[in-house]
Structures are given as C-alpha cells and as structure tokens.
Amino acid sequence: MNISTPSATPSSAQPTLLPLSDRVREALAITLRGTEELLVESEFAQKLARSEQTGKPLRIKLGLDPTAPDLHLGHTVVLNKMRQLQDLGHTVIFLIGDFTSMIGDPSGRNITRPPLTREQIEQNAQTYFAQASLVLDPSKTEIRYNSEWSDPLGARGMIQLASRYTLARIMEREDFATRYKSGSPISIHELLYPLMQGYDSVALESDIELGGTDQRFNLLVGRELQRHYGQEPQCILTMPLLEGLDGVEKMSKSKGNYIGITEPANSIFGKMMSISDDMMWRYYELLSFRSSAEIEKLKQEVAQGRNPRDVKVDLSKEIVARFHSKQAADAALDDFMLRARGGVPDDIPSISLTGAPLGIGQLLKAANLVPSTSEGLRMVEQGGVRIDGATIGDKALKVSAGTFVVQVGKRKFARVALN
C-alpha cells in the first residue's frame, strides 16, 4: 500500500442500519464475554450483521512484538478470544511485529525500553506462531509481519505518516505524559511506535483489533489513521490483563509469576494449584472454555460447601489438557497428589556431584534446585529443604557422600549422588 494515496474517501452519507439476527446477537455475546471494553459495540454489531449478509468474514487483528521467546497464559487471554472469533467464521490475522520490535513498545513503561536486535527478533519470532497455534487454528490463521509494509515506507513515507497525527494527541497517552512531567527522557523513536502500530491496521484493513488494556491508546491511533486513509475505522476489543501467580502484578516472565504454555504438564498443574481460591475465579473467567453458566454453577457449589480445591483441580486439568493432553492432565494430578502426601515423583532428575562433604547451599545450587547459594541458604532458613524426607534446618550443614533425594519447596526434587 502507498501511504500517500488513500484507498478511498469516506462517504458522508449515513449507512442504513442492518437488523440484528439471533445469530449476530449470539456472536456479539460471545465476543463480549470476559472483555474489558468493546469500542464501539454498535459499530461491531453492524459489522457482524454485514458479514452475515454478505458472507464476507471480518478481519480480526492481533499484533504481538516478539520481545521474549515464549508465550504464557497471560498471552492466551487474547488468543482465546481470537479463537472464539475464528470459530465464528472470521479471519484471524496473527501479526508478528518484527518492525515495531526494533522500536520497543513504551506502553505502561516509565523508562525507555532498549530496542531488540534483528537477531533477537528473528529468534523469538520463530517460536511465537508455533506456540500460538496451541490455541488458534493454524489452518484458518493468516500470519503477517509488519516489516512487509513498514520497511518500504522509507524516510519520506515515515514523514507523511507522522503528518497524520499531532504531538498533542500523542502526549495525551498517560505514560508519555507522566514521564514528561517527571523529567524522564522520551526518545523520538518511542513517539513513532503508536503510529506504526496504527498503520498496521491501515495496511491490513482490519475490522477489529484486539489487545490488552495497556494497548488501548495504540489501538485508538489505528482507528484514527484508518479514517485518514478512507477506511471504515476498526472496532477495538481490549481484554483484561491476567494477574500472575502472586495475585497482584500482571503475569510476566520478568516478574517470575508466570505459567508458560510450553512448560511440562506437572509444572503447569502445580502452578495452577498454587493460585489463591479467590484468584481461581479470575482464571476461570479469562482462561476456561466453560460457559458462563457452568462457571456460575461452580461458584454456587463452592458457596454451598464444595471444596474449592476440587474446582481448582478441574481448572488445572483443563489447562494442562489444552497444551498437552487429557492423559498428561490425569498424570499431573496423580503427581500433584503424590507430592501433597510427601511422596517422591517417579520422573525426578538424577544428578552426580563431586566434592563431598559439600555445603548445603552449594549442593542445592549445583543440583539446579536454586539459582544461587544464598537462595539455597534462605530456603533452608525457611524450612523449605528436605533430604530423604527430613527437614534441614542447619545452614552450616556439610553433606557427606551418598545418594539421596533432595527436595526444595513443594515441587522441586532431585536424586543426588554425591562423591
């Protein structure tokens, strides 16, 4: 697409409103479940009605910058919604932001994010779609890279694009405004990010774009740019940000409170079971494929005395089965119950070490049970370390030669042969 030549001029005539069939109303209800905001709902209803009338599927856009090599359950909140829209017959566009990654999305940040190198971007992007395909139907998904239209822009095209938006509007964004008031630096390239993400919507002629609540400003820029280029503006669907295992911060690999979708089945199950009973309902709403009526029934059962742990087990099995298999989910439950009874799982790693006698902190680190010796000593101090089932309380312990099972916390085990 040539950025200097809009595809059409919007008509000033008001379009005739189409009646909403039962099928369209059902599709709208499915779209709205678990969402934070749909802008503009009436416009999207008309898009659905027109799609039903013409048989032309809507173009549903989701853009992800490959800033890390793996996806976690927080990412799947939006992917789940994409799959629902895909199952309704619409076209899903999985956009990999290989160009915008080189800028670095400043959304929600109080400092400039270092741009990624081309090598980092390509390495991370390799795994993105393969992992997203665990949720999306890959045969019905269009994969695009925004370098397709962003690279050819050049300096002239970039200047023309920048002329479509004002600095005053850009500075309305909360994170930019906050950083400006506090005197924190804002690089010029960061101001370009919302424009480039918005131009993706122009290039793809998207009907609706999805994103987290932290992306709201960027999504609105896309809507505005589409108007400038003579397109019908996209609707915007924002999804809540899933809290991590701590129940406070949003799920993030950098915060260590995440559940990776490619983690082993036992790990996913154990982490799911560690969330609080209250947070469990949040996970049900945003991650489960159960209907709203089914979830409400589960809430009533718990209120009437059913053990919330049993309900959490059902959710944990559902998530493990989605990314592994039903058999893996059943095995993960058996493994979890064994650990809960103080048993030792069958599949723990075997590690050979030398240097006996070895300090307990050094042993834990060498066995890959803790990231550092100091963390190992902290776990000993907290009573979280066992050797052959006996709790270790002495941080000065020197472990003699032998073979034994070492446990840290509830889920980490190793069979250690120390010589």
N, C-alpha and C positions, 0 to 999 in steps of 0.2 A: 504494500500500500504506500502511495506517495503522500507524505504528510501534508504537503502544500495544497492538495486538491481534495477537498471534502467529497464524499461519495454522493451526497445529495443535500438539498436544502429542506429542512423540516417544513412540513405543511402547516399553515396557520389554522386550517380547519380542524375542528374537534372531531375525533373519530367516533363512530357510533358504538355505544356500549353493547357488548355482546351479553346475552343471558348466560348465567352460570348453571351448568348441568349438575346433576348429583355427582357425576364422576369428577368434575372440576372441583366441586366443594370438598370431596374426599381427598383429592390430591392436595388441595390447599391446607387441609387439616393435617395431613402427613408432613407437609413442608413446615408447618408451624410448630410441631411437637419438639419441645426441648430447645427452641431457639431463643435467642436474646431479643432480636429485633428483625422485622422484615419491612424494608423500605422500598417501595410503597406497596402495602398489601393489596390495595385496589388495583394498582397497575399490574401486579403479578397475577392477580386473578384474571385480568383481561388477557394477559399473555398466555395463560393456561387455556382459556376459552378459545383464543385464536388458534393455538396449537391443535386443539381438539377438532376445530372446524376445518383446518387446512391439512391436517395430518403431518405438519412440519414440526419436528421436535425442537424444543427450546435448547439454546446453547448455554450450558452450565459451566462456569469457570471457577477453578480453584488454582491459585498460584502459590507455590512453595519455593522459597530460596533454599538451596541445598547447603545450609550452614553447618550441618552435622551429618554424619554418615548413617544414622539410624533414626527410625520413627518410634515414638512411644504412644501410649494410649491417649495422651492429650491431643496428638495429631489426629487420631481416629475419630474424635468427636465431629470434626468437619467431614472427614471421609465417610463416616456412617451416613451423614445427611446426603452427601453426594450419591452414595449407593441407593438410598431411597428414591432420589430423583431419577437416577438411572433406571431403576426398576419400574418407574412410571413411564418409561419410554423416551426419556430425553437424552440429549447428547452431553456427555461429560468430557470436559477438556481439562486434563491434568497438565498444568503449565509449570515447567521447571524454570525457575528464574536464574538461568546461568548468567545473564547480563546484569540483572539487578543485584545479584550476589556480590558483584565486584564493587558496587556502591556501598552496600551494607544498610539494611533497614534500620532506621533510627527509632522506630515506633517504641514508645514506652521506655526509652533509654535516657539517662541523664548525662551520658558521655558519648563521644564519637566511637562507633564500632569499627575496628580495623577491617578494611575490605579483604575478602578472600582472594587468594591467587587463583589463576586459571586451573592449575593442577589440583588444588584443594576442591574447587567447584566440581571438576570432572570426576574426581574420586568419589565425592559424596553423592553426586547425581546418579552414579551407576547403581546404587542400591535403592534409591528413592522409589522408583516405579515398581520394582520387584516387591518391595515391602507394601506399597500402597495397593498392589494387586491382591493382597491378602484380604482386602476389604472391597475394592472395586472389582467390577467385571472387566478384565483386561480386553476382552473381545469387543466391548462396547465403549471403550475409552480412547479418546483422541489425545495423544501425547504431543506436546509442543514445547519449544524452547524460545524464550523471548529474545534471544540473540538473533533470531530469524529476521525480525523487523527492527530491532534496536541497533544492531551493528551497522546496517546500511544507512541509518539516519545521517551520520557524519555531523560535523560542526554546524553546517547550515540547517539541517533538519532539527538538530537539538535547539538551536536558537529560535526557529519557528515554533517548535513545541512550547518552549518556555514563554513565548509571547501570548500563549492561550490562557495563562494563569497569572494572578498578581501575587506579589510578595506579601501583601497584607493578608490575603487568603491563606497562604502557606503558613504565615506566622500565627494564624488562629489555632494551629494544632497545639495541643496542650504541652507536649514535651518540648517543642521548639520554644514556645512562649516561656516556659519555666526556665529553660536553660539560658535564654536571652536575659531574663530578669535577674538571674543569679550571676551573670557574667561568665557562664561556662561557654567554651568555644563551640560554634556551629560551623562546620565546613560547608562550602558552597555545594559540593557534590551531594551532601545529605538533602539539600533542598530539592535536588533533582529526583530523588527517589519516588516521592508520591506521583510526580509527573510521569515517570517511566512506567510505574505500575498502572497508572490510569491509562496510558497509551496502549498497554496490553489489551485492555478492554475494547479499545477502538480497533486494533488490528484483528482481534478475534470476533468482533461484533457480538459480544456476549449479551445474553438476555438477563442473566442474573449472576452475580459474583458472590462467593461465599468466603468467609474469613472469621477469625476470632474477633472479639470485641475490641482488641487493641488495634485492629486494622480498619476501624470504621472511617477514619479520616481519609485514608488512602483509597478506600472503595468509593467514597463520595467524589473524590477527584476524578476517578474513572467515569462516573456518571456525568459529571460536568463536561469532561472532554468529549464524550460521545455526542453531547448536544452541539458542541462547537463543530464537530465533523459531520453533522447532519444525520446522525443515527438516533434511533429511539433509545433513550437512556436506560441502562441496565437497572434492575432492581438489586437490592443489597440484602443479604441474609447473614447476620452475624450470630455466631454460636458462642456460648459461654466458654470461658477458659477453665479447664478441669484442674481442680486442686490436686497437688501431689500427695504422696504418702503421709506427709506431715499435716495435711488437712488445712494448711494455711496458704503457702506460696503456690503459684501455678506450677503444674508439672513441668519439670525442666531437667535435662540431663546435667546441666552445670550445677544445679542445686542438689543433685543426688536423690531427688524424691520421685523418681520416675519408674515406670514399668515399660520396658522395651518390648515391642511386639515380636521380636525375634529371640527373646530370652528363652531359656529352657522352660518346659512346661512346669516343672516343680518350682522354679523361681517365680514365674508369673503367679502361680496359685498361692504360694506363700506370701508374696507381697500383697495380693488382693485380700487375703485373710487378715493382714495386719492393719487395714484401714479401720477407722472407728465405726461403730454401729450407726451413728448419725450420718457420717460421710458416705456410708454404704448406699443410702437412697440417692444421693447425688450421682454416684457412679451408675446406679440402676437407670436413672433418668437419661444420662448422657451416653452410656455405653451399651446398655442392654437392648436387644431386639425384641424384647417382650412388649406387648401393648400397654398403653397407659392403664387400661382396666385391670390387666394382670398385676401390674406393679401396685396399684391401689389396693387390690385384694391382699397382696403380700403384706402391705402396711397394716391392714386391718387384722390380719392373722397375728402379727407381732404385737399389736396393741392388745390383743386378746390372750396373750401369753405364750405364743410360739417363740422359741429361742431364736434371736436374731442371727446367731451364729449359723444356724441351718440355712437361713435365707442367704447369708453371705457365701456359704458353700455353693449354693445354686448359681449365684452370680459368678463366682470364681471358676466354676466348671464351664459355664457358658463362654467366658472369655478365653480360657485355655483351649476349649474345643474349636473356637473360631480360628485361632492362629496355629493350632497343632491338629488335634483330632479328639473325638469323643473318648477313644481308648486312652490317649495321653491324659485327658482330664480325669478319668477314673483312677489311673495310676498315680496322678499327682495328689488326689485326695487320699489315697492309701498311704502315700509317702508322708503327707502332712500329718495324718493321724498317728503314724508311727513316731514321728518326731515329737508330737504333742505328748505321747506316752513316755518320752525319754529314750526311745529306741534309736538305733543307728540305721540309716538308709543303706540299701544294697549298693548304690552306684556312687559312693564317695570316692574321690581321687586317692591314689596311693602315691606317697612321696618318700623318697630316700634322701636322708640328710647325713652329713658327717660333722664331726667336731664335738662329740659328747665329752663332758657334760656341756649342755647348751642352755643359756639363759632363756627363761620362758618367753620374754618379749622377742628375742631373736628367733626362737623356734617358730613362734606364731607368724612372724613376717616371712621367714624362709619357706614356710608351708603355704604361703599365699592366702592366709586366713585373715590378715590385717594388712593395711597399706604401709604401716611403719611400726618400728619397735615401740615407740611412745604410745601409739594407739593400742598395741597389744597390752602394754602395762596398764593402760586406762581400763581396758576390758577386764583385766584381772582384778583391778581395784573395785570394779562394779559387780564382781561376781559372775561375769559372763563367760568364763573359760572353764572347760572341764577336760580332764584326761581320764579316759576309760570310765566316764560317768561321775568321777569325783570332782567337785568344785575346787578350783585352785584359788587360794587367797593370798599367797606369798609372792610379791613382785620380784623378790630376790631369788626365787627358786631356780636351781640348776637341774635340768632334766638329764638323767643318766641314759645310757644306751639301752635300746629296747625297741619293741614295736607296740604301738598303742594308738587308740582313736582319740583325736583332739577335736573338741567342739568349741566354736565361738558363737555366742548368741544362740538363736533358735534354729538357724538354717545352714550354718557353715560347718562342714565336717572335713576331716582328712585323716587317712590312715597313714601314720608316720613311722618309718623305720629309721631310727637314729643310731648311727655307728660312731 
